């Protein structure tokens, strides 16, 4: 077992009381908190400066969200394990966390003992999701991500533009292809993603709801 004093940690939350409470719990349990942040930008700077073993980040922060911090830090090839702490239980947030390959996802209602369990798991290279999540939700999200990954490069490009709520004619003009080709791609995407409602707006609605995941493709 790694000595907790050797587990360097950066924590970030824009709520001062939550940040203080997290810091005090970690410090009382001998973790080495090397930095605290109240904005996403501060968190990113601390992570790039210290390259901590663990970063515990809120999702909703000013300047940069926790997800944006993680994406940008990963692009800089840091070795940090990322755990998000949030009030959000919605599937779109789970999807984005999975798409970014985040190591852990905890809810702010979770006890500190679960935070410690999560830290232990991610240090063992396991992915940890709060026990408060309904297992079926995690399974559905995983299946949706698998389906997206089966799309061709062209279909992914079309899907990104659909998520931006561009019409078929706008997509055709942007990509210098025919509207008929766009519609064919849309039909194939609907089939591969197994979207049950086949109306013209079905794909647009699905893409908009999953836009945060799609933009990571």
N, C-alpha and C positions, 0 to 999 in steps of 0.2 A: 504494500500500500504506500502511495506517495505521501510524504510528509506534507500536511496541509500548508505549512509555512512556505513550501516551495511552489505552491499553486498560485502563481501571479494572476490577479483578476482585475479587470476593468468593469465597472458597473455604470449604467446610464438610465436615468428616468427623469422626466421633466416635472415630476411631483416631488418637491423637497422632502416631505415626510416619508414617502415610500423609499426614496433614495437613502435617507438617513437610517431608516429601519433595516434595509437590506445591508447597508454598510456595517451597522452595529452587530447584526446577526453573524455576518461573515467574520468580522474581527473577533467577536466573542468565541467563535469556533476555530480560531487560529489560521484563517485564510489570509493570504497576503494581498490586500487590496491596494493596487498601485495607482489607481486613478478613478475619479468619479466625474460624471458629466451630466449636464441637464439638457444638452442639445445633441442632435445627431452629429453635427460637425465637430463638437468637442470630443464626442465618443470616438469618431474616426481618427482624429489627431492623436488621441491617447493610445488607441490600438496600434497605429502605425509607429508611434514613438516607442512603446513598451513591448510590442508583440507579446501580449500576455498569453498564458496558457488557456484562460477562460475569459470570455466576455459575456456578461449578462446584460441584455439590452431590452428596454421597452420598445414597442413597435411605434407608437404614436409620439413622436418627438418633433420639436421645431427644427427647421433648416434641412434636416435629413431624417427620414424614418429609419427605424431599426433595420428594416429590410434593405434600404438603400445603403446604409452603413456597411452591412454584411457583404452586399454585392461589390461595393467599391474596395473594401478591405481584401476580399478574395482576389480581386483583379491585381492587387499588389502582392499576392502570393504569401500572405501572412500564415503562420502556423496555428493561429488561434482557433479554439473550439468555440462555436457560437451557440448561445442559449438565449431565446427570447422569452420575456416575461410580459404577459398581456392579459387584458380583460376579454379579448376577442376569442370566441369559440367557433365563429362562422367558417364554413368550408373553404371560402375563398382565401382566408388567411392560412388555413392548414395547407391548401394547395400551393400558395406562394412559398411557404416555409419548406415544403418538400421539393419544390422546383429549385430553390436555392441551396438545397442539401444542407439545411441547418441542422446542427447536432442535437439540439434540444428545444422543446416548446413547452413552457410552463404557464400556468394561469396564476394571476396575482392572488387568487383565493387559496392557492396551495400552501401547505405548511413548509417550514424551513427544512424539516426532515426529508420532504420530497425534493426540495432543491438540492440537498446533499446527495440524494439517491440519483438524481439527474446528473450531477457533476461526476459522480463515480462512474456512471454508465458511459458518458461521453468520453471520459478519460480512457475507458476501455474500448473506444472506437465503436460504441453502440449508439443508435439514435433513440432518443427518449422523448415520448410525448406524455403530457400530464395524464394521470389516471382519471382525471375528470372528463376527458374526452370520451365520447361514445365510440367504441371500437368500430362499429359499422360506418361511422363518418370517416374514420381514417382509411378504411378499406375502400370506400367509394372514391375518395380523393385519389388514392393510389391507382385505382383502375382508370380514372379519367386521365391521369398523367401518362399512363402506359399507352392509352389510345392516342394521345397527342403526339407522342414520340414516334408513332407508326406513320405519321403524315410525311409526305415527300417534302423536299425543300421548297418547291413551288407552292404546295398546299399550305405550308407554314407561313410563307410570305403573304398569301391571300388571307389567311386567318388573322394575321396581325393587322392588316388593313381593315378587315371586317370589324375587328375589335375597336378600331378607331371610328367606327360607324360610317365608313365610306361606302357608297353605293357601288353596284357592279360597274356602272358606267364610269364612275370616278376611278375605280381600281383599274379598269381596262385602259383608261387614258394614262394613268400613272405608270403602268407597266408596259405600255405599248403592245397590248394584246387585244383580241376581240372580246366583246361582251359575252359572246357565246362561250369562249374559252374560260372566262371567269365563272360563268354559271356552271360549267362542267366541273370546274374545281370545287365550287361550293357544294354541288351535289355529292361529289366524292368525299368531301370533308364531313358532311352530314352523315353519310353512310358509315365512314370509319369511326366517327365519334359516337355512333349509335344514338343520335338525337332523335327522339321519338316524334316530336312535332315537326312535320315536314313543310310547314307554311314558309313563305318567303322570309319572314322575320325571325324564324326559329334560330337560325345560325347567328344572326346579328345579336339576338338577345343572349344566347349562350356565350358568345364571344365577349360581349360586354361584361357579363357577370364574372367571367374568368380572365378579364383583361390583364390583371396583374401577373398572372401565371404566363399568359401568352407572350407578353413582352420580354419574358426571360428566355424564350426559345432561341 
